[in-house]
Amino acid sequence: MPSSDTHVSRSRVFPAVRSPPSSSALSIIDSSVSNYTTCGALFGFPAPTSPFAGIYSPDVLTRSLELVLTRYPQLCGTLRLVEYDPTLARNDHTKRFGRVELLWGGEHHRGLDLVFATRSGAVSSILPRQAGTGPGTGTGVYDVSSADRDLFVSPDAIVRLRGPDEGRGAIGVKVTTFSEGGISIAVGMHHTLGDAQTLSLFVGDWAMAHRSLLAGEEAPLDHIPLRPFEPLRLDGYAAGNVDAAEEDGAILDEALRVPQIRLDFWSSDEGKPPMISSPSRPPPEVAGLDEAMGRRRGTRIPWETWEWAKPVKDYLIDFSPDEVQRIWESAAVPTSSGSVGQTCDAGDAGDAGDVGDVGDVDAGAGAGGSSGAVSRLDAVLAHVWRIVTRSRGNEGLVHLDMSLGLRNRLTPALPPAFLGSPIINLTASLQTSSLLSSLPAAARSIRSTIISSIPFLPALIHHEAFALDPIREWNAFMGKEHLMVTSWLGIGAGEVDFGDGPAEWVCADMWPIDGLVVLMDKGTGRGWSEPRKTRGEDGRIGSGERLGNGRWHDNGVTIRLVLTEDDMAAVLADPDLRPRL
């Protein structure tokens, strides 16, 4: 499909202040996501209001990027796989096969790939549109497909660690100006360097620097805190000795108690779709080690359950605060044993009430996340899981694969501004009959999956450090038997403001594949919570830290759901999709 862009320009942007040469290995968890797609987002802003017509000028956007990159110099560096040396790898976990390292500063700076483009029409043309006229589509259901791939950062702009080094960097920005008003700003970074929490932090800091430039401040960087880059701090939480010659068997037993599906790419490549690039056999560098370990293989990936060539629908479904509350209350009905399912109210443990971890379905539960109470988020996920399972006509075992952030799950907790991709996947599994018969049982399954993992996270990090290849195992899947859930709740993406108010819409850069679920903050209309409310008399939001101190469920929630066309139609026609108020 030809691009709609015209007048495209491309350049490399570097920090305003160059840093000396530096390097660091990335954490083992970062290395485990090294074959993920780009972590990115698209921010759509309306035409600026007078007197701020020049807010989005290319010159100011470029200069503010140079400033913010001074706080994030590593994003401009050279990302690469460690040169494997079996002798060094024996007693240094950062030198094992498939581990990732980053070099930045001096000659290692590759810069940020910056693209400016224009296209005809207005930015409103890319906003989600009301979906259809059939059952379930009248209110609160929107089609996302109007935001075409050309608006996002091209994957070709970002380095591929398992391919030839073509001089690509680790981050890109694309700015598209619409001839009839409005602008979109897309940011994408290699997933090893940032999950959505890191991405949102970076874009928010860029916007802060941009506002400071517009205000004519002499020291715009003074408003941006230092952002330490300490990826190996995460590995320090591992149990045992990750630099030992062999994995500790007792710790391995604990790691395997983390509730995950463990799908082995090396088990078989039968039915593997052509766009999946992960290796389906041991790379030559570790084939000998694999043989010495008995060529042990895990569960084969069930490619046949994912009809990847089928057309899908990519929709947003809004749930109001009252609907969220009703779903949550329904999760507290008495169980078959006569007891009442646990719930929590004030603080709502497990809900994204604060700035939690990106991709984290349990953001906001606090350090350790030890509450066993069913949260509103557990209830909403259980509700969606049940409706989708019914629409698919499933039988047997079904799975909810959930992304869990580690920042506030470890003890002591990592700070919310910890940079990188400290995320893992957990799986709640239920028989279809159990799932469909009981919302409380589904919600408790989600809660217990999360809680049961917490004591064994140090063991899991230890286990990951000894993987022959950190991208060998998949802990999530798509298709008829799975939902794959990630959360952008409470991370501030909807509050990013370059000087004329927050975006009308923020879209996570995720390929529309059957079974994808993304939890997003729900705003006013297609905007976000508290839009433009806190401007001063000059119409600008102040240059302090981010807004957004409320609980996500005070505004409701937006669920991005991707399903095959028939299954989506069945979901929207289900009378139980909307709880009875």
C-alpha positions in Angstrom: 0.0 0.0 0.0 1.6 3.3 -1.0 2.3 5.9 1.6 0.0 8.9 2.0 2.9 11.1 3.1 4.4 13.9 1.1 7.3 16.2 1.6 9.2 13.8 3.7 12.5 14.8 5.4 14.8 12.6 7.4 17.7 13.5 9.8 19.6 12.1 12.7 19.3 14.0 16.0 21.9 13.8 18.8 22.1 15.1 22.4 22.7 18.8 22.7 25.6 17.9 25.0 27.6 14.9 23.8 28.5 12.4 26.5 31.8 10.5 26.9 32.0 6.9 25.6 30.1 4.5 27.9 28.8 1.0 27.8 26.7 -1.5 29.7 25.3 -4.9 29.4 21.5 -4.9 29.6 19.6 -7.0 32.1 18.7 -10.6 31.4 15.0 -9.6 31.3 15.8 -6.8 28.7 17.6 -9.4 26.6 14.6 -11.7 26.8 12.5 -9.2 24.9 15.2 -8.5 22.3 13.1 -10.0 19.5 9.9 -8.2 20.4 8.5 -5.6 18.0 9.2 -1.9 18.6 7.8 -0.3 21.7 6.0 2.7 20.4 3.0 5.0 20.4 1.2 7.6 18.3 0.0 10.8 19.7 -2.6 12.8 17.8 -2.9 16.5 18.5 -5.5 19.0 17.2 -4.6 22.2 15.4 -3.1 24.5 18.0 -5.2 27.4 19.2 -4.1 31.0 18.7 -1.6 32.4 19.8 0.3 29.2 19.7 0.2 28.4 16.0 4.0 27.7 16.0 4.0 25.2 18.8 4.8 22.3 16.6 7.4 23.9 14.4 10.1 21.4 13.2 12.8 23.7 14.5 11.5 23.7 18.1 10.6 20.0 18.0 14.1 19.2 16.9 15.8 21.5 19.5 13.7 20.1 22.3 14.6 16.5 21.2 18.3 17.4 21.4 17.7 18.7 24.9 15.9 15.7 26.2 18.4 13.3 24.7 21.0 14.9 26.9 19.1 13.2 29.8 18.8 9.9 27.7 22.1 9.7 25.8 21.9 5.9 25.8 18.9 6.0 23.4 21.2 7.3 20.7 23.8 4.6 21.2 24.7 1.3 19.4 22.7 -1.7 20.5 24.2 -5.1 19.7 24.4 -8.7 20.8 27.4 -9.5 22.9 30.2 -11.3 21.0 29.8 -14.8 22.3 32.8 -16.3 24.0 32.1 -19.7 25.7 35.1 -19.3 28.1 33.9 -15.9 29.3 30.3 -17.0 29.3 31.0 -19.8 31.8 31.4 -17.4 34.7 29.8 -14.1 33.5 26.1 -14.2 32.8 26.3 -11.0 30.7 28.6 -12.7 28.2 26.3 -15.7 27.4 24.8 -16.2 24.0 22.1 -13.7 22.9 22.7 -11.2 25.6 22.5 -7.6 24.6 24.9 -4.7 25.3 24.7 -1.0 24.6 27.5 1.4 23.8 26.9 5.2 23.6 28.7 8.5 23.6 31.6 9.4 21.4 31.9 7.3 18.2 29.1 5.0 19.4 26.3 7.6 19.0 24.0 6.6 16.1 21.4 9.2 17.0 17.7 9.4 16.8 16.0 8.8 13.4 13.7 11.9 12.9 11.2 12.1 10.1 9.0 15.0 9.2 6.1 14.4 6.8 2.9 16.0 5.7 -0.3 14.6 4.4 -3.6 15.9 3.2 -6.7 16.1 5.4 -7.1 16.7 9.1 -5.8 14.9 12.1 -9.4 14.0 12.9 -9.3 11.5 10.0 -7.0 9.2 12.0 -9.0 9.2 15.2 -11.1 6.1 16.1 -14.5 6.1 14.5 -17.8 4.7 15.8 -17.9 1.1 14.8 -20.8 -0.1 12.6 -24.5 0.0 13.3 -25.1 -3.5 14.5 -25.8 -4.8 18.0 -23.4 -3.6 20.6 -21.9 -0.9 18.3 -24.1 2.1 19.1 -22.2 3.5 22.0 -18.6 3.3 23.2 -17.2 1.1 20.5 -14.7 2.5 18.0 -12.7 1.3 15.1 -8.9 1.9 15.3 -8.0 1.0 11.8 -8.0 4.6 10.6 -4.6 5.1 12.1 -2.5 3.5 9.3 1.0 2.1 9.7 2.6 4.9 7.9 2.0 7.2 10.8 4.1 5.1 13.2 7.9 4.9 13.3 9.0 2.4 10.6 10.4 -0.8 11.9 13.1 -0.3 9.3 14.4 2.7 11.3 15.2 0.5 14.4 18.2 -1.9 14.7 17.5 -5.6 14.3 19.7 -7.5 16.6 19.4 -10.8 14.8 20.2 -9.4 11.4 23.1 -7.6 9.6 24.2 -4.3 11.2 23.1 -1.6 8.9 23.9 1.3 11.1 20.4 1.7 12.5 19.8 3.3 15.9 17.6 2.3 18.7 15.0 5.0 18.6 12.9 6.9 16.0 10.4 9.8 15.9 8.0 10.6 13.1 6.1 13.9 13.0 3.2 14.1 10.5 1.5 17.5 9.8 -2.0 17.5 8.4 -2.8 20.1 5.7 -6.2 20.8 7.3 -5.0 21.0 10.8 -3.4 18.9 13.5 -0.3 16.8 13.9 0.6 13.3 14.9 3.8 12.5 16.8 5.0 8.9 16.8 7.8 7.6 18.9 9.3 4.1 18.8 12.3 2.5 20.5 13.9 -0.9 20.6 12.0 -2.9 23.3 15.2 -3.9 25.1 15.7 -0.2 26.0 12.1 0.6 27.0 8.7 -0.7 27.8 5.7 1.6 27.6 6.6 3.1 31.0 10.0 4.1 29.8 8.5 5.3 26.5 5.9 7.5 28.3 8.5 8.9 30.6 10.7 9.9 27.7 8.0 11.5 25.7 6.7 13.3 28.7 10.2 14.7 29.4 10.5 15.7 25.7 7.3 17.6 25.9 8.4 19.3 29.1 11.6 20.5 27.4 9.5 21.6 24.5 7.2 23.7 26.7 10.2 25.3 28.4 11.7 26.3 25.0 8.4 27.8 24.0 8.3 29.8 27.2 11.8 31.2 26.5 13.3 29.7 29.6 17.1 30.0 29.9 17.7 26.5 31.4 14.9 24.2 30.0 16.7 21.1 31.2 16.3 22.2 34.8 12.8 20.9 34.7 13.8 17.4 33.7 15.1 15.2 36.5 18.2 13.1 35.9 17.2 9.7 34.6 19.8 7.1 35.7 20.4 4.2 33.3 21.2 1.2 35.5 20.0 -1.9 33.6 22.1 -4.4 35.6 20.4 -3.3 38.8 17.6 -5.6 37.9 19.9 -8.7 37.7 21.0 -7.9 41.3 17.6 -9.2 42.4 18.3 -12.7 41.1 18.5 -15.6 43.6 21.7 -17.5 44.0 24.8 -16.9 41.8 24.0 -16.0 38.2 27.7 -16.1 37.3 28.1 -19.7 38.4 29.1 -22.3 35.8 25.7 -24.1 36.2 22.2 -23.3 37.2 21.2 -24.1 40.8 18.7 -27.0 40.6 16.8 -26.0 43.7 16.4 -22.4 42.4 15.2 -23.8 39.1 12.5 -25.7 40.9 11.3 -22.5 42.4 11.4 -20.6 39.1 9.2 -23.2 37.5 6.5 -22.4 40.1 5.9 -19.1 38.5 2.6 -19.6 36.6 3.7 -19.2 33.0 3.1 -21.1 29.8 6.5 -22.2 28.4 6.4 -22.6 24.7 9.7 -23.8 23.2 10.7 -22.4 19.8 13.2 -25.2 19.3 10.6 -27.9 19.8 9.2 -27.7 16.2 8.7 -25.2 13.4 5.7 -27.0 11.9 3.1 -24.4 11.0 5.2 -21.4 12.0 4.0 -18.3 10.2 6.4 -16.7 7.8 6.6 -13.3 9.6 7.9 -14.9 12.9 11.6 -14.5 12.9 12.6 -16.2 16.2 15.0 -19.2 15.5 13.3 -22.6 15.6 16.5 -24.5 16.3 19.6 -23.9 18.4 22.0 -21.3 16.9 25.3 -22.9 16.0 27.1 -21.1 18.9 25.1 -23.1 21.5 24.3 -26.2 19.6 27.0 -28.1 21.4 25.7 -27.0 24.8 22.2 -28.0 23.8 23.5 -31.5 22.8 25.4 -31.9 26.0 22.2 -31.0 28.0 20.4 -33.8 26.2 18.5 -31.6 23.6 15.7 -31.2 26.1 12.6 -29.6 24.5 9.6 -27.9 26.1 6.1 -27.6 24.9 5.6 -27.2 21.2 4.1 -23.9 20.1 0.5 -24.6 19.0 0.6 -22.6 15.7 -2.5 -24.4 14.4 -4.7 -22.6 17.0 -3.7 -19.2 15.6 -5.4 -18.5 12.2 -3.1 -15.6 11.5 -4.2 -15.0 7.9 -7.8 -14.4 8.9 -9.0 -10.7 8.8 -9.4 -9.1 12.2 -11.3 -6.2 13.7 -9.3 -3.8 15.9 -11.8 -2.0 18.2 -11.8 0.2 21.3 -14.6 -0.7 23.8 -15.3 1.9 26.5 -16.6 1.0 29.9 -17.9 3.8 32.1 -17.1 4.1 35.8 -20.5 2.7 36.7 -20.0 -0.3 34.4 -16.6 -1.0 35.9 -18.1 -0.8 39.4 -20.9 -3.1 38.4 -18.5 -5.7 37.0 -16.4 -5.5 40.1 -19.5 -6.0 42.4 -20.5 -9.0 40.3 -17.1 -10.6 41.0 -17.9 -10.5 44.7 -21.0 -12.7 44.6 -20.9 -15.8 46.9 -18.8 -18.7 45.7 -20.1 -22.3 45.5 -18.8 -22.9 49.0 -21.0 -20.1 50.3 -18.1 -17.7 51.0 -17.9 -14.3 49.4 -15.1 -13.7 46.9 -12.6 -11.3 48.3 -12.6 -7.8 47.0 -10.9 -4.6 48.0 -12.1 -1.0 47.9 -10.0 1.8 49.2 -6.7 1.7 47.4 -8.0 -1.2 45.3 -4.9 -3.4 45.5 -3.9 -4.6 42.0 -5.5 -1.5 40.3 -3.5 1.1 38.5 -4.1 3.8 41.0 -0.6 5.2 40.8 2.0 5.3 38.1 2.7 1.6 37.9 4.6 -0.6 35.5 3.9 -0.5 31.9 2.5 -3.5 30.4 1.6 -4.3 34.0 -1.9 -5.7 34.5 -1.3 -5.3 38.2 0.2 -1.8 38.2 -0.4 0.1 41.4 -0.6 -2.9 43.8 2.4 -1.6 45.7 5.8 -3.2 46.6 5.4 -6.9 46.6 1.8 -6.8 45.4 0.9 -9.2 48.2 -2.9 -8.4 48.5 -5.1 -11.4 47.7 -8.1 -9.3 47.2 -9.8 -9.2 43.8 -9.4 -5.8 42.2 -11.5 -3.9 39.7 -8.9 -4.6 37.1 -9.1 -8.4 37.9 -12.8 -8.2 37.5 -12.7 -6.3 34.2 -10.2 -8.7 32.7 -12.2 -11.7 33.9 -15.3 -10.1 32.3 -13.6 -9.6 28.9 -12.0 -13.1 29.1 -15.4 -14.7 29.6 -17.2 -12.7 26.9 -14.4 -13.5 24.3 -14.2 -17.2 25.2 -18.0 -17.5 24.7 -17.8 -15.7 21.4 -15.1 -18.1 20.2 -17.0 -21.2 21.1 -14.0 -22.6 23.0 -13.9 -25.9 24.7 -11.3 -27.2 27.1 -8.5 -25.2 28.6 -8.2 -21.4 27.7 -5.5 -19.0 28.8 -5.1 -15.3 29.8 -1.5 -14.3 29.2 -0.8 -11.1 31.2 2.2 -8.8 31.1 3.5 -8.1 34.6 5.9 -5.3 35.5 8.7 -6.1 37.9 9.4 -2.5 39.1 7.1 -2.7 42.1 7.0 -6.4 42.4 10.5 -6.8 43.7 11.7 -6.1 47.2 12.9 -3.4 47.6 10.9 -2.0 44.8 12.6 -0.4 41.8 11.6 3.3 41.2 8.8 4.0 38.7 11.3 5.8 36.6 13.6 2.8 36.3 14.5 2.6 32.6 14.3 -0.5 30.5 11.9 -3.3 29.9 11.5 -5.1 33.3 8.4 -7.1 32.3 7.5 -10.8 32.2 4.4 -12.7 31.2 2.1 -14.8 33.5 -0.7 -17.0 32.5 -4.0 -17.7 34.2 -5.6 -20.9 32.8 -9.1 -22.2 33.3 -11.4 -24.9 31.8 -13.9 -23.1 29.6 -16.8 -24.5 31.7 -15.4 -23.0 34.9 -14.7 -19.7 33.2 -18.1 -19.3 31.7 -20.0 -20.4 34.8 -18.4 -18.0 37.3 -17.0 -14.4 37.0 -15.8 -14.6 40.6 -13.8 -17.7 39.9 -12.2 -16.1 36.8 -11.3 -13.0 38.8 -9.8 -15.0 41.6 -7.8 -17.0 39.1 -6.3 -13.8 37.7 -5.5 -12.5 41.2 -4.0 -15.8 42.4 -1.9 -16.1 39.3 -0.3 -12.7 40.1 0.1 -13.2 43.8 1.6 -16.7 43.5 4.3 -15.5 41.3 5.7 -12.8 43.6 7.8 -15.0 46.0 9.5 -16.7 43.1 10.5 -13.7 40.9 14.2 -13.8 42.2 14.3 -17.5 41.2 12.9 -16.7 37.8 15.6 -14.0 37.1 18.2 -16.6 38.1 16.6 -19.1 35.7 16.5 -16.6 32.8 20.2 -15.9 33.4 21.1 -19.5 32.4 19.0 -19.7 29.3 20.9 -21.0 26.2 19.2 -18.3 24.2 17.0 -15.7 26.0 14.5 -15.5 23.2 14.0 -19.3 22.9 10.9 -19.5 25.1 7.5 -17.7 24.6 5.4 -17.1 27.7 2.4 -15.8 25.8 0.6 -16.7 22.7 -2.3 -15.5 20.5 -5.1 -17.2 18.6 -8.3 -19.0 19.6 -7.2 -20.4 23.0 -5.4 -17.2 24.3 -5.9 -13.6 25.1 -2.6 -11.6 25.4 -3.0 -8.7 27.8 -0.9 -5.6 28.4 -1.8 -2.4 30.2 -1.0 1.2 29.6 -3.1 2.4 32.6 -1.7 5.1 34.8 1.6 5.7 33.0 0.9 9.3 31.8 0.8 8.7 28.1 -2.5 10.6 27.8 -1.1 13.6 29.7 1.8 14.4 27.3 1.5 18.0 26.4 3.8 20.0 24.0 2.2 23.3 24.9 -1.4 23.2 23.7 -2.9 20.5 25.8 -2.9 16.7 25.8 -3.4 14.6 22.8 -6.8 13.8 21.5 -5.8 10.2 21.2 -2.9 7.9 22.1 -2.5 4.6 20.2 -0.1 1.9 21.3 2.0 0.7 18.4 1.0 -3.0 18.4 0.2 -5.1 15.5 -3.5 -6.1 15.3 -3.3 -9.8 16.0 -6.1 -12.1 17.1 -6.3 -12.1 20.9 -4.6 -8.8 21.7 -6.0 -6.8 24.6 -4.6 -3.4 25.6 -6.0 -1.6 28.7 -5.9 2.2 28.2 -7.0 5.1 30.4 -10.5 6.4 29.3 -10.8 10.1 28.8 -13.5 12.6 27.9 -14.7 11.9 24.4 -11.7 10.6 22.5 -9.4 12.7 24.7 -8.0 11.8 28.1 -8.7 12.4 31.8 -8.5 16.1 32.8 -7.9 17.4 29.3 -6.8 21.0 29.2 -8.2 21.7 32.6 -5.1 22.9 34.4 -3.9 25.5 31.9 -2.8 28.8 33.2 -4.0 32.2 31.9 -1.6 31.9 29.0 -3.3 28.6 27.9 -0.3 26.5 28.8 0.1 23.7 31.2 2.9 24.4 33.7 6.3 22.9 33.4 6.1 20.8 36.5 5.8 17.0 36.8 2.9 15.0 35.2 -0.8 15.3 36.0 -3.0 12.4 36.7 -3.4 11.7 40.4 -6.7 10.0 40.2 -7.6 6.3 40.1 -8.1 4.8 36.6 -11.6 3.6 37.4 -12.8 7.1 38.3 -13.0 7.6 34.6 -13.7 4.1 33.5 -11.5 2.2 31.1 -10.9 1.7 27.4 -10.2 -1.9 26.2 -8.5 -2.3 22.9 -9.6 -5.7 21.6 -8.4 -7.4 18.4 -10.4 -10.5 17.3 -11.3 -12.2 14.0 -14.2 -10.6 12.4 -16.7 -13.3 13.3 -15.6 -13.4 16.9 -15.7 -9.6 17.3 -19.3 -9.6 15.9 -20.2 -12.2 18.5 -18.7 -10.2 21.3 -20.5 -7.0 20.3 -23.8 -9.0 20.0 -23.4 -10.6 23.5 -26.1 -9.0 25.8 -23.7 -9.5 28.7 -20.9 -7.3 27.3 -22.5 -4.3 29.0 -23.3 -5.0 32.7 -26.8 -4.2 33.7 -26.7 -1.0 35.8 
